[in-house]
Amino acid sequence: MEQPLRDITLREKGKRFAVSGIIEKIVQTGGPTLFMIRDHTGALTIKAFDGAGVRAYPQLTEGMGIRGTVKINEYEGELEGEAIKLSPMSAEESKQFKERVDQEQRKEARPKPIEFLAKSQILDKLKERFIQAATEIRLAIIKGRPIIVRHHNDCDGYSAGYALERAILPLIRKYHKEVKAPWEHYNRAPCAAPFYEIEDSIKDISRALSNVAKFSEVMPLIIIVDNGSSQEDLLGIKQGKVHGAEFIVVDHHFFEKDVISSEVLVHINPFLVGEDGTHFSAGMLCSEFSRFINEETDTSHIPALAGLADRIKNPSVMETYLKLAEKHGYDESMLKDIGALIDYVSAKVRFMEAREYIEVVFGEPIAKQKALIALMAPHLKKQEETSLKIAQLAATREVHGKVTLQLIYVEQSFSRGVYPKPGRATGNLHDYAATHDKIDRLVTAGILSDAITMRATEHSGFSVHDLIDYLKKGVPDAFVEGGGHHHAGAIKFVPSKQADVLAAIRNFVGKIK
């Protein structure tokens, strides 16, 4: 009787088993020939030796179904089967076997129904999309397809990416017996901008094509989180698809027109179901989503962290998440300290994965995380206090109509590379002016040479999205791009048109009723 590949472990070392599977990859070494086969339960590498560098079983090709008898051995800590006898299936047998494997894999990939951590109609409306996306991710893992997670380079983005990572890596270990599988089949990296830009896409695809050429891998499944829903993400996604990559997007940012859903396997965003993306951050969504991917995942301290960092206004849901975080030993003060540390670390590691360091920051292990927070939190608070004082001295305020416009030239006010980053520094200045100076209708602009970070009070009447539309029409030669939420976002433009953009912003603010 043939043994399911998943059931073969190093405990069976020295034993013989009848096996069957589809040949996914053949590697000819200077010694034996290696056949990587897969059935619907898992994978196994089979070693066959006919002489140093001699191709064993030349009649066997990739994509073919085979049957055989193998002896279980260990090589450098990895499980492998030593070929006793291998024989090809007929073309019809291979076809039927593949169809059965595909059916069983998709059946196994579908997640079990679970309850959300928090009660919300937004989550309920997104549930079927969660199930569809989780199925595709689990299927990719079962099939041995590489997975890349791309996320925004801030606390919410890191929270979203890390929540998925905690779900995906254990499944990769489960379905792949190689010790190096979590490194060979998975990668996570922040995006250079709040979009999945063409630069990010080309880097991902270049690396993937190299792995295909070197190791006969398949093109990856790329999961974009806290980015991905806008027009600015479209080119990067399409570029990846040209080369055979596929995409899933989990985002909460506003978009004018849905140009993404038709290009990806699954698109998850509250705006797609008639809801507002300001009530759930990407980290909150992905913490819930991660449990569909792997029901044993416990990332229940992450949604409160992400929600606080992204200033989510959803009282009942946030109360639920804060209580869950407290069960893990995190109060609100510590969560804010962790959020500040993530923003700080994200600026220092830039676009590195830094997997092990990020694990510590998120509490793996929690004792080391607490020691790191105890060390870094006072340092970061001091830097934030200094930054706020600098910002207060450098900022100017203008009244246009019924709204106060607060301006700070970031590059002229702060040294390069200092903490906090422009977005956080602008936000801190804005919050102080709104609360301490009690300015109810306030818009704050953190100005760089080719970009502006915007913050606005809830009662200001200001919308980043409306501003972008206004600038595109009013200053077309500035080639304005941008996104975010109504009261918090960023725009990019041609540097030479900075003065024109600022003049248009003043006019826009002055027209707010």
C-alpha positions in Angstrom: 0.0 0.0 0.0 1.3 3.4 -1.0 2.2 5.7 1.9 1.0 9.3 1.9 4.1 11.5 1.8 3.0 13.6 4.7 3.2 10.6 7.0 6.8 9.8 6.2 9.1 11.3 8.8 12.7 10.8 10.1 11.2 8.4 12.6 10.8 6.0 9.7 14.6 6.2 8.9 15.7 2.9 7.4 12.2 1.7 6.5 11.0 1.1 3.0 7.7 2.5 1.6 5.7 2.4 -1.6 5.1 6.0 -2.8 3.5 7.8 -5.7 3.6 11.4 -6.8 4.0 14.0 -9.5 7.6 15.0 -10.3 7.8 18.7 -9.6 11.5 19.2 -10.1 14.6 17.2 -11.2 18.0 18.3 -10.1 21.2 16.7 -11.4 24.0 17.1 -8.9 27.7 16.0 -9.3 26.6 12.9 -7.6 23.0 11.6 -7.5 19.9 12.7 -9.4 17.3 14.3 -7.1 13.6 13.9 -7.9 11.2 16.2 -5.9 7.8 14.6 -5.9 4.4 15.6 -4.4 1.1 14.0 -3.7 -1.9 15.7 -2.2 -0.5 15.4 1.4 3.1 16.6 1.0 6.4 16.4 -0.7 9.5 14.1 -0.7 12.9 14.3 -2.3 14.1 11.0 -3.8 17.8 10.4 -4.4 18.8 8.0 -7.2 22.4 7.2 -8.1 23.7 5.6 -11.3 27.2 7.1 -11.1 28.8 10.5 -10.3 26.9 13.1 -12.3 25.0 10.4 -14.3 21.4 11.1 -14.9 19.4 8.3 -13.2 16.1 7.2 -14.7 16.4 9.4 -17.8 12.9 8.3 -18.9 11.4 10.3 -16.0 10.6 14.0 -16.7 9.1 16.9 -14.7 5.3 16.9 -14.5 5.2 13.1 -14.9 3.4 10.8 -12.4 5.6 8.1 -10.9 5.3 5.1 -8.6 8.2 3.6 -6.7 9.7 2.0 -3.6 12.1 4.1 -1.5 14.2 3.7 1.6 14.0 6.6 4.1 17.3 8.2 4.9 18.7 11.4 6.3 21.0 13.8 4.6 22.4 16.9 6.5 19.4 16.8 8.8 16.9 16.6 5.9 14.5 13.8 5.1 15.1 12.0 1.8 14.1 8.8 0.1 16.6 6.6 -1.5 15.2 5.1 -4.8 14.9 1.3 -4.8 12.7 1.3 -7.9 11.0 4.1 -9.8 8.6 3.7 -12.7 6.5 6.2 -14.7 2.8 6.2 -14.8 1.1 6.2 -18.2 0.0 9.5 -19.7 -3.7 8.7 -18.7 -2.7 7.6 -15.2 -0.6 10.8 -14.8 -3.5 12.9 -15.9 -5.9 11.3 -13.5 -3.4 11.4 -10.6 -2.8 15.1 -11.2 -6.6 15.8 -11.2 -7.0 13.9 -8.0 -4.1 15.6 -6.4 -5.4 19.0 -7.4 -8.9 18.2 -6.1 -7.6 16.9 -2.8 -5.2 19.9 -2.4 -7.9 22.4 -2.9 -10.2 20.6 -0.6 -7.5 20.5 2.1 -6.7 24.2 1.4 -10.2 25.5 2.2 -10.1 26.8 5.8 -12.4 25.7 8.5 -15.1 28.2 9.5 -14.1 30.3 12.5 -15.5 33.2 14.5 -13.9 36.6 14.4 -12.1 38.0 17.4 -14.3 41.1 17.2 -17.9 41.6 16.3 -18.3 43.8 13.2 -20.5 44.0 10.1 -17.4 45.0 8.2 -15.7 41.7 9.0 -18.9 39.8 8.3 -19.1 41.4 4.8 -15.4 40.5 4.1 -15.6 37.0 5.4 -16.1 35.2 2.1 -13.1 37.2 0.7 -11.1 36.0 3.7 -12.0 32.4 2.9 -11.2 32.8 -0.8 -7.8 34.4 -0.1 -6.9 31.9 2.7 -7.7 29.1 0.4 -5.3 30.4 -2.3 -2.5 31.0 0.3 -2.9 27.5 1.8 -3.0 26.0 -1.6 0.2 27.8 -2.6 1.9 26.4 0.6 0.6 22.9 -0.1 1.9 23.0 -3.7 5.3 24.4 -2.6 4.8 27.7 -4.3 6.9 30.6 -2.9 5.1 33.3 -1.1 6.2 37.0 -0.8 4.5 39.4 1.6 4.8 43.1 0.8 3.7 45.7 3.3 3.7 49.4 4.0 6.8 50.6 5.9 5.1 51.6 9.2 3.7 50.0 12.3 0.3 49.1 10.7 2.1 47.7 7.7 4.5 45.7 9.7 1.7 44.4 12.0 -0.2 43.2 8.9 2.8 41.5 7.4 3.9 39.9 10.7 0.4 38.6 11.4 0.4 36.8 8.1 3.9 35.6 8.7 2.9 34.0 12.0 0.2 32.0 10.1 2.2 31.1 7.0 5.5 29.9 8.4 4.1 27.1 10.6 2.2 25.7 7.6 5.3 25.8 5.4 7.1 23.8 8.1 4.2 21.4 8.2 4.0 20.7 4.5 7.7 20.9 3.7 10.2 18.7 5.5 13.3 20.7 4.6 14.8 22.6 7.5 15.4 25.6 5.1 11.8 25.6 3.7 10.7 28.7 5.7 13.6 30.6 4.0 13.3 29.0 0.6 9.5 29.4 0.2 8.8 32.6 2.0 10.0 36.2 2.0 8.6 39.4 3.6 9.7 43.0 2.9 8.4 46.5 3.3 7.6 48.6 0.2 9.7 51.7 -0.5 6.5 53.9 -0.8 2.9 53.6 0.4 2.3 51.7 -2.9 3.5 48.5 -4.5 5.6 50.5 -6.9 7.1 49.2 -10.1 10.5 49.2 -8.4 9.2 46.8 -5.7 7.7 44.6 -8.4 10.8 44.4 -10.6 12.9 43.5 -7.5 10.4 40.7 -6.5 10.2 39.4 -10.1 13.9 39.5 -10.8 14.6 37.5 -7.7 11.8 35.0 -8.5 13.0 34.5 -12.1 16.5 33.9 -10.8 15.1 31.2 -8.5 13.2 29.7 -11.3 16.3 29.5 -13.4 18.6 28.2 -10.6 16.3 25.9 -8.7 13.3 25.2 -11.1 10.9 27.0 -8.7 7.5 28.3 -9.8 6.7 32.0 -9.8 5.4 33.3 -6.5 2.2 34.3 -4.9 2.6 37.9 -3.8 0.5 39.2 -0.9 0.3 43.0 -0.7 -0.9 44.4 2.6 -1.6 48.0 3.7 -1.0 48.9 0.1 -2.3 47.6 -3.2 -5.8 49.0 -3.8 -5.0 52.2 -5.8 -4.2 53.1 -9.4 -0.6 53.6 -8.3 -0.3 49.9 -7.5 -1.6 48.7 -10.8 1.5 48.8 -12.9 3.6 46.8 -10.4 0.9 44.2 -10.2 0.5 43.9 -13.9 4.3 43.7 -14.4 4.4 40.8 -12.0 1.6 39.0 -13.8 3.4 39.2 -17.1 6.0 36.9 -15.6 3.5 34.5 -14.0 3.3 35.8 -10.5 -0.2 36.0 -8.9 -1.4 38.5 -6.3 -3.7 38.9 -3.2 -4.3 42.4 -1.8 -5.4 43.3 1.7 -5.8 47.0 2.2 -7.9 49.6 3.9 -7.1 52.7 1.9 -9.5 54.7 -0.2 -9.5 54.3 -4.0 -11.4 56.3 -6.6 -12.0 53.4 -8.9 -11.5 49.6 -8.4 -8.9 48.8 -11.0 -7.3 46.0 -8.9 -9.9 43.3 -8.3 -9.8 42.2 -11.9 -6.0 41.8 -11.8 -5.6 39.8 -8.6 -6.9 36.5 -7.1 -8.6 38.2 -4.2 -8.9 41.8 -3.3 -9.9 42.6 0.3 -10.8 46.2 1.3 -13.7 47.5 3.4 -14.5 50.0 0.6 -15.3 47.1 -1.7 -18.2 46.2 0.5 -19.6 49.7 1.1 -17.7 50.4 4.3 -15.1 52.9 5.4 -11.5 51.9 5.7 -10.9 54.1 8.7 -12.7 51.7 11.0 -10.2 48.9 10.5 -6.5 49.1 9.8 -4.6 46.6 7.7 -3.0 45.1 10.8 -6.4 44.6 12.3 -7.7 43.0 9.1 -4.7 40.8 8.7 -4.8 39.6 12.3 -8.4 38.4 11.7 -7.4 37.0 8.3 -4.4 35.1 9.6 -6.7 32.9 11.6 -8.4 31.7 8.4 -5.0 30.8 7.0 -4.0 28.9 10.1 -6.5 28.5 12.9 -3.8 27.7 15.4 -2.3 31.2 14.9 -2.5 33.5 17.9 -1.8 37.1 16.9 -4.6 38.5 19.1 -2.3 41.2 20.6 -1.5 42.6 17.2 -4.9 44.3 16.2 -4.8 46.6 19.2 -1.2 47.5 18.4 -2.1 48.3 14.8 -5.3 50.1 15.6 -3.6 52.4 18.1 -0.7 53.1 15.7 -3.1 53.9 12.8 -5.5 55.9 15.1 -8.5 53.8 14.3 -11.8 55.2 15.5 -13.9 52.1 16.2 -14.6 52.2 19.9 -16.3 48.8 20.4 -13.9 46.9 18.2 -10.9 48.6 19.7 -12.2 47.8 23.2 -12.3 44.1 22.3 -8.8 44.1 20.8 -7.4 46.0 23.8 -8.8 43.4 26.2 -7.3 40.6 24.1 -3.9 42.4 24.2 -4.2 42.7 28.0 -4.5 38.9 28.3 -1.1 38.8 26.6 0.3 41.2 29.2 0.1 44.4 27.0 -1.5 47.5 28.3 -2.2 50.5 26.1 0.9 52.3 27.1 3.2 49.4 26.2 1.4 48.9 22.9 2.1 52.6 22.0 5.8 52.0 23.0 5.9 49.0 20.7 4.3 51.0 17.9 7.0 53.7 18.3 9.7 51.1 18.3 8.4 49.5 15.1 8.3 52.9 13.4 11.9 53.5 14.6 13.1 50.1 13.5 11.4 50.4 10.1 13.4 53.6 9.4 16.7 51.9 10.3 16.3 48.5 8.6 14.7 50.3 5.6 13.8 47.6 3.1 15.5 44.6 4.8 13.3 41.7 5.9 15.1 41.5 9.3 12.9 38.6 10.2 14.5 37.6 13.5 14.8 41.2 14.7 11.1 41.9 13.8 10.1 38.7 15.7 11.7 40.1 18.9 10.0 43.5 18.4 6.6 41.7 18.2 7.3 39.5 21.3 9.0 36.4 20.1 10.2 36.0 22.9 8.2 38.4 25.0 11.0 38.6 27.7 13.4 40.0 25.2 10.8 42.3 23.7 10.1 43.8 27.2 13.8 44.3 27.7 14.1 46.0 24.3 11.2 48.3 25.1 12.5 49.1 28.5 15.8 50.2 26.8 14.4 52.0 23.8 11.2 53.6 24.9 12.8 56.4 27.0 15.2 57.1 24.2 12.4 57.3 21.6 10.2 59.5 23.9 13.1 61.9 24.3 13.6 62.0 20.5 9.9 62.6 20.0 9.9 65.5 22.6 12.8 67.1 20.8 11.2 66.6 17.4 8.0 68.3 18.7 9.9 71.3 20.0 11.8 71.7 16.8 8.5 71.4 14.8 6.8 74.0 17.0 9.6 76.4 16.4 9.7 75.8 12.7 6.0 75.6 11.9 3.9 78.4 10.6 0.1 78.9 10.7 -2.1 80.5 8.2 -5.9 81.0 8.4 -7.7 80.4 5.1 -11.4 80.9 5.4 -12.6 78.9 8.4 -9.6 76.5 8.5 -6.1 76.9 10.1 -3.4 75.6 7.8 -0.2 74.6 9.6 3.0 74.2 7.5 6.4 72.7 8.3 9.2 72.3 5.9 10.5 68.9 7.0 13.9 68.8 5.3 14.8 72.3 6.5 13.6 71.6 10.0 15.0 68.1 10.8 18.3 66.4 10.2 18.3 63.6 7.7 17.5 60.2 9.0 16.3 61.3 12.5 13.4 59.8 14.3 10.5 60.2 14.1 10.0 59.9 10.3 8.2 62.8 8.5 4.8 61.3 8.7 5.0 60.7 12.5 6.6 64.1 13.1 3.9 65.9 11.2 1.3 63.9 13.1 2.7 64.7 16.5 2.8 68.4 15.6 -0.8 68.2 14.4 -2.0 66.4 17.5 -0.3 68.9 19.8 -1.8 71.9 18.0 -5.3 70.3 17.9 -5.4 69.3 21.6 -3.1 71.8 23.4 -4.0 74.8 21.3 -7.5 73.6 20.8 -7.7 74.3 17.1 -10.8 72.4 16.0 -10.5 73.0 12.2 -6.9 72.3 11.5 -4.9 71.0 8.5 -1.2 70.3 8.9 1.2 69.8 6.0 4.6 68.3 6.4 6.4 69.6 3.3 9.2 67.8 1.5 10.8 68.7 -1.9 8.6 66.3 -3.8 5.9 65.2 -1.4 3.6 66.5 1.4 2.2 64.5 4.3 -1.2 65.7 5.3 -3.1 65.5 8.6 -6.5 67.1 9.4 -8.9 67.2 12.3 -12.2 65.4 12.1 -14.2 68.6 12.0 -12.0 70.4 9.5 -14.1 69.5 6.4 -10.8 68.5 4.7 -10.4 65.4 2.6 -7.1 64.2 1.1 -8.9 62.5 -1.7 -10.7 65.7 -2.6 -7.5 67.6 -2.5 -5.8 65.2 -4.8 -8.6 65.6 -7.4 -8.4 69.4 -7.0 -4.6 69.4 -7.5 -4.7 67.1 -10.6 -7.2 69.5 -12.2 -5.7 72.8 -10.9 -1.9 72.0 -11.3 -1.8 69.3 -14.0 1.9 69.9 -14.8 2.7 68.9 -11.2 1.7 65.3 -12.0 0.2 64.8 -8.5 -0.2 61.3 -7.1 -1.2 60.2 -3.6 -3.6 58.5 -1.3 -4.5 57.6 2.2 -7.6 58.4 4.3 -9.8 61.4 4.3 -8.0 63.0 7.2 -4.5 61.5 6.8 -2.5 60.8 3.7 0.3 62.0 1.4 0.8 63.4 -2.1 3.8 63.3 -4.5 4.5 65.8 -7.2 7.2 67.2 -9.5 9.7 69.0 -7.2 9.8 72.1 -9.5 6.1 72.6 -8.9 6.2 72.7 -5.1 5.3 76.4 -4.9 2.4 75.9 -7.3 1.1 72.9 -5.3 1.3 74.8 -2.0 -0.6 77.8 -3.6 -3.3 75.4 -4.7 -3.5 73.8 -1.3 -4.0 77.2 0.3 -6.8 77.9 -2.2 -8.4 74.5 -1.6 -8.4 75.0 2.2 -9.8 78.5 1.9 -12.8 77.1 0.0 -13.7 74.6 2.7 -17.2 75.5 4.1 
